[in-house]
Amino acid sequence: MNGVNTVSSSVVSTTNKSKAGTNTFCISVIGATGAVGREVIQLLEKRNFPVSQLRLFCSERSAGEKFQFRGQTLVARTVERETLVGSDYAILCADATTARSLAPMLAELNIVAVDNSSAFRTDPAVALVVPEINGELLKSKPILVANPNCTTIVSLMVAAPLHRVAQLERMTACSYQAVSGAGLAGMHELESQARAWAADEKIACQLFSRPILFNVFPHNSPRLADGSNEEEYKLIRESRKILAHEHLRVSATCVRVPTLRAHAVALHLEFTNAISPAQAMDILARAPGVRVVDESNGDQPADPQMASGLDEVLVSRIRVDHGGTPGKSLALWVVGDQLLKGAALNAVQIVELLIAA
Ligand SMILES: NC(=O)c1ccc[n+]([C@@H]2O[C@H](COP(=O)([O-])OP(=O)(O)OC[C@H]3O[C@@H](n4cnc5c(N)ncnc54)[C@H](OP(=O)(O)O)[C@@H]3O)[C@@H](O)[C@H]2O)c1
């Protein structure tokens, strides 16, 4: 097909069947040149995803950028209708405006889309999915699935297994969010400020309105009428939707910190039913996609460097919340790689479940 980036014939299957007889799929990654898209490409290879053809898309800005996939060189192109035809799944890793503009065409072409942006997350007609929590929504094989906000995924990976047992009433989440949450440009900003500081040069601010080096500040998303910022509002609305718990009380304070990747969240949870730290530790030790870092074994509590590159969300400091209802309140420290479980990995897992459904 003209204009479509393809892997070599050793990977491309014209019959849509691999040699082993299992189905293989044409996958389009839209926003392949960004922080999340790059992780998606690596995950498809690492997880031995059944790809018949991989197509990479970006804006005009990065068109022509080359990627390696299973030993082949792929070139990222701008999105055109004819270059999408024949795709089975599209993993959207671009902004919300781009997602909104492409969704009708993807649906018309019968391409199942998993969108990382905020465009469709709160649309009641669109499933908002974390496979370990509400993966059953994929059994109906929706044509469009929304991937939740990264801080929400990281928080709920730990809150949801406890909710299932003790019924969550209130969640207070204070986040410490890495600069890569703002995309590749966020990482470049912190790195260039660090280099400038080391060279005794002036620190330039391009993406964020003030220095992120040696600083923390409230999340840089737009401020809403009630004084929340958009990130906090996402955490509130998306948590309720994913847990199917409309009346869940959520308090959120989202903060940007000078780490490169992996978001940390101080979680305070209040439950209807009694739950102890020991019970919580036992539940979380068995929760898929969660790893308990147990300080009583002499381990350091989790931190973003420890969590970077890991599929699992790390939880440590599981303790009584002395400010909550006695016997029904817990405080926890949660850290997860928001580029992986908070975005790319969750999206790839959704496609894997859709294929299996
Ligand atoms: N970063 C995170 O931790 C994270 C977590 C959860 C969800 N998300 C969401 O995931 C999405 C991607 O985030 P990111 O951090 O990867 O951002 P990013 O690093 O800024 O990458 C954005 C990507 O979108 C592409 N793009 C922009 N306009 C496009 C267009 N018109 N057509 C096709 N591609 C276009 C960019 O291409 P160029 O290279 O050509 O500019 C780039 O590949 C966003 O919606 C974000 O909110 C991000």
The ligand as an SDF file (V2000), in Angstrom:
LIG
                    3D

 48 52  0  0  0  0  0  0  0  0999 V2000
    2.8180   11.2980   29.2010 N   0  0  0  0  0  0  0  0  0  0  0  0
    2.0670   10.6010   30.0480 C   0  0  0  0  0  0  0  0  0  0  0  0
    2.5120   10.1870   31.1290 O   0  0  0  0  0  0  0  0  0  0  0  0
    0.6490   10.3030   29.6980 C   0  0  0  0  0  0  0  0  0  0  0  0
   -0.0760    9.4550   30.5330 C   0  0  0  0  0  0  0  0  0  0  0  0
   -1.4110    9.1770   30.2460 C   0  0  0  0  0  0  0  0  0  0  0  0
   -1.9790    9.7320   29.1210 C   0  0  0  0  0  0  0  0  0  0  0  0
   -1.2700   10.5650   28.3380 N   0  0  0  0  0  0  0  0  0  0  0  0
   -1.9030   11.1240   27.1500 C   0  0  0  0  0  0  0  0  0  0  0  0
   -1.3370   10.4610   26.0230 O   0  0  0  0  0  0  0  0  0  0  0  0
   -1.2720   11.3460   24.9150 C   0  0  0  0  0  0  0  0  0  0  0  0
    0.1830   11.4280   24.4290 C   0  0  0  0  0  0  0  0  0  0  0  0
    0.9550   11.9690   25.4750 O   0  0  0  0  0  0  0  0  0  0  0  0
    2.5440   12.0930   25.3680 P   0  0  0  0  0  0  0  0  0  0  0  0
    3.0020   12.3650   26.7410 O   0  0  0  0  0  0  0  0  0  0  0  0
    3.1150   10.9440   24.6220 O   0  0  0  0  0  0  0  0  0  0  0  0
    2.6960   13.4470   24.4980 O   0  0  0  0  0  0  0  0  0  0  0  0
    3.8910   13.8990   23.5600 P   0  0  0  0  0  0  0  0  0  0  0  0
    5.1770   13.3430   24.0350 O   0  0  0  0  0  0  0  0  0  0  0  0
    3.7530   15.3540   23.4450 O   0  0  0  0  0  0  0  0  0  0  0  0
    3.5390   13.2160   22.1520 O   0  0  0  0  0  0  0  0  0  0  0  0
    2.4250   13.6180   21.3960 C   0  0  0  0  0  0  0  0  0  0  0  0
    2.3850   12.7880   20.1320 C   0  0  0  0  0  0  0  0  0  0  0  0
    1.2290   13.1640   19.3720 O   0  0  0  0  0  0  0  0  0  0  0  0
    1.6480   13.4120   18.0310 C   0  0  0  0  0  0  0  0  0  0  0  0
    0.7270   14.2900   17.3380 N   0  0  0  0  0  0  0  0  0  0  0  0
    0.4440   15.5840   17.6160 C   0  0  0  0  0  0  0  0  0  0  0  0
   -0.4620   16.0460   16.7150 N   0  0  0  0  0  0  0  0  0  0  0  0
   -0.7400   15.0270   15.8810 C   0  0  0  0  0  0  0  0  0  0  0  0
   -1.5640   14.8770   14.7380 C   0  0  0  0  0  0  0  0  0  0  0  0
   -2.3130   15.8950   14.2840 N   0  0  0  0  0  0  0  0  0  0  0  0
   -1.5860   13.6900   14.0930 N   0  0  0  0  0  0  0  0  0  0  0  0
   -0.8390   12.6470   14.5430 C   0  0  0  0  0  0  0  0  0  0  0  0
   -0.0280   12.7220   15.6200 N   0  0  0  0  0  0  0  0  0  0  0  0
    0.0150   13.9070   16.2610 C   0  0  0  0  0  0  0  0  0  0  0  0
    3.0250   13.9960   18.1980 C   0  0  0  0  0  0  0  0  0  0  0  0
    3.7250   13.9910   16.9810 O   0  0  0  0  0  0  0  0  0  0  0  0
    4.9910   14.9690   16.7420 P   0  0  0  0  0  0  0  0  0  0  0  0
    6.1840   14.2510   17.3010 O   0  0  0  0  0  0  0  0  0  0  0  0
    5.0360   15.0700   15.2540 O   0  0  0  0  0  0  0  0  0  0  0  0
    4.7150   16.2570   17.4290 O   0  0  0  0  0  0  0  0  0  0  0  0
    3.5820   13.0250   19.2130 C   0  0  0  0  0  0  0  0  0  0  0  0
    3.9200   11.8200   18.6010 O   0  0  0  0  0  0  0  0  0  0  0  0
   -1.8500   12.6780   25.4050 C   0  0  0  0  0  0  0  0  0  0  0  0
   -3.2100   12.7580   25.0900 O   0  0  0  0  0  0  0  0  0  0  0  0
   -1.6740   12.6050   26.9110 C   0  0  0  0  0  0  0  0  0  0  0  0
   -2.5900   13.3940   27.6020 O   0  0  0  0  0  0  0  0  0  0  0  0
    0.0350   10.8500   28.5910 C   0  0  0  0  0  0  0  0  0  0  0  0
  1  2  1  0
  2  3  2  0
  2  4  1  0
  4  5  1  0
  4 48  2  0
  5  6  2  0
  6  7  1  0
  7  8  2  0
  8  9  1  0
  8 48  1  0
  9 10  1  0
  9 46  1  0
 10 11  1  0
 11 12  1  0
 11 44  1  0
 12 13  1  0
 13 14  1  0
 14 15  2  0
 14 16  1  0
 14 17  1  0
 17 18  1  0
 18 19  2  0
 18 20  1  0
 18 21  1  0
 21 22  1  0
 22 23  1  0
 23 24  1  0
 23 42  1  0
 24 25  1  0
 25 26  1  0
 25 36  1  0
 26 27  1  0
 26 35  1  0
 27 28  2  0
 28 29  1  0
 29 30  1  0
 29 35  2  0
 30 31  1  0
 30 32  2  0
 32 33  1  0
 33 34  2  0
 34 35  1  0
 36 37  1  0
 36 42  1  0
 37 38  1  0
 38 39  2  0
 38 40  1  0
 38 41  1  0
 42 43  1  0
 44 45  1  0
 44 46  1  0
 46 47  1  0
M  CHG  2   8   1  16  -1
M  END
$$$$
